[in-house]
Amino acid sequence: MKNIASLFTQGVRRLFTNVMSVIITVGLIVIPSIFAWYNIIACWNVFDNTGNLTVAVANSDEGYQSDLVVLKVNVGDQVVSALRANDQINWTFTDEEDAVDGVKSGKYYAAVVIPESFSRDMLTSYSKDVEHAKILYYSNEKKNAVAPRIIGQGADTVSYQVNEVFAETVSEVGLSLAVSLDKLANSEDMDGRLAALSDHMNEVADGIDQAARVLELYGSLFNSAGQLADSSASLISAARGEVANLQPTLDEGVAGMKDTAGRLSAAAKEVSTALESVKSSMDSVVEVADDMLDNASTAASSASDQLRTQATASGNQAGALSNLADQFDSLAASGALPDTVVPSAQAAAERMRQAATLLADLQDVLNKAADDLDAGVEQSDQNRAEIESLANEVKQNTQDIKDSFEQDLLPSITSLAESASNLVIQVGSGLEALDKAAGDIAGSAGSVTEMLASAKNTASQAAKDLRSSSEELRTLAADLTKALASGNSSQLHSLLTTNVETFAQALAAPVGIERTAVYPVENFGSAMAPLYATLALFIGSLLIMVAVRPKPARDILAKLPSAPKASEIFLGHFGVVAALSLAQTTLMALGNMFFLQVQVAEPLLYLLCFWVSGLVFVFIIYTLVATFANLGKALAVLLLIVQVTGCGGSYPLQMLPDFVQVLSPWLPATHALDAMRAAMMGVYQNDFWIHLGILVAFVVPFLILGLLLRKPISKFMDWYTEKVEASKLIG
């Protein structure tokens, strides 16, 4: 014992030998508390801040007005009004498109969309083929792991509130009816009121019969409409046939349009080419004439041939221009050109004829000059001047025609050709669309016929049900009148209480829930404190064994009163580790109670739980490190990882996978956490002492490992340490 005490006292003194030792010691004591306090404060009242979560609400409800209740009711508006007064979540009211897109983009955590038929579905929930009212709920589960669950509860609350309000409304109507019947039964003029009730039943029966007749009339109307739809379908079918018959004619028209477009484009190109050819040829005519007339004396025969060739070319050009003029006249008269362009086309044709006339005159002059050369007549200067004059006149006239054509006619002709080509394409597409539309209309006519037939059957069935109800009312009125006439009160009572069960089913009896919390928790921070405190205790124990050597220094061993045994060294050095652990746990426990003011029902048990948990954790890790060196630290980290979820501090174990549920009782943190909860929220049948006892029991196997098995394992560890150090990577 002296060796153990000496090891403990010398080890504790070593913690405060210099400034660095003091800093490290204080750090080891404070850091685990900082870890616990930071996490506990961070989640102290997180559910009080759900109002910061933005949820979009889009109300598309169109409302509903039934034949029985003429007042239009919009349940969606009532829901929106209720949500505006609810500050548990930051409700943002917008339209459906923005709500859904906002959820996708992360602008909103979720969106609640009230559909168009919400009021109708709510107020017709009693019908045979009921379509239950639904609220569409969209949630962005990518943005956060917990928020969708929190907001999902908010959406469930909305659904519950809607159902509750609806049930209260129906109940109010039913109870009002019951009160009215009770007042009626207790009134003095009971017989008179019942007689009036009988008369009223007959009047209602008459009204129901009238409604049945109206429905039967609607049934006949639906039948006639169905026949009309059949006729429409036949007419549409015939129209499709006519479209098919028109196809050849339309194809011929399309071909004509294509031909017109081609003619317009070809004419435009031909005009430009011809005019340019005439213009350029005039320079050639003047040049050839000058050359031939100048050299007439030396080669009269050759010169006359050249002049006649030019004359022939001029004649051909005159004919080409005449043909173009005829085409323009024909185009202007055909109606293919816009009215605003027709005068320009006619003027161009006239000028082309004038140019053709000049070219014909030039042809005559050139032929005359050739004849003069052949006859030896000396008129070259006169012929030259005449040829040059005519050529310049033709050239100028041609240029004027070309300018006028390109500025006035060519754009319109080009546009017209393009329009004709587009019209060809549109006509083809139009024919296909016309045939498709006719097919769709024919199909729609068939659907309308089926719908009208269904409506007729529905109206007929409704009329039949109304007449049945009318009969029942008349029978009840007759029985009531007979009972009044006989004065039989028991018979009256039987009549009035026959349908009690039916009345009871109509009453929505809201059931209140009285919540009683067993071991109530004051806030979410206190609820999460056991988990973070337990993890902090284990992390603090691990930090101690990272900073403190697993074995005492040699100079300390040399100062012992006698040669120490291995067990004395093991236990004596653990005393230093235990002192650090007690300092850690004391600071953390007192800080939780007085600094954070977490909920603690049993302060002394709470403090005891921290001391025992810290000592057990640090002994487990001390034994692993003393036995397995660095490998023991790795095993301790692995144990920490398993305990984060396996101790059941955040999620109920029943929600976790089976292997975690099986492993949980064998983890020391599980029992430390349960004992801490008992000390904080209240003890039940010694559950605190049971869990604390199980926690202490974990010391036994590690005590055996540290005192008995450590020496046999030391040979393996020496070999392991040698191999690790040989790698020169880990010391």
Beta strands, then each sheet from edge to edge (+ up, - down):
strand 1: 54-59
strand 2: 90-94
strand 3: 110-114
strand 4: 136-139
sheet 1: 2+ 1+ 3+ 4-
end
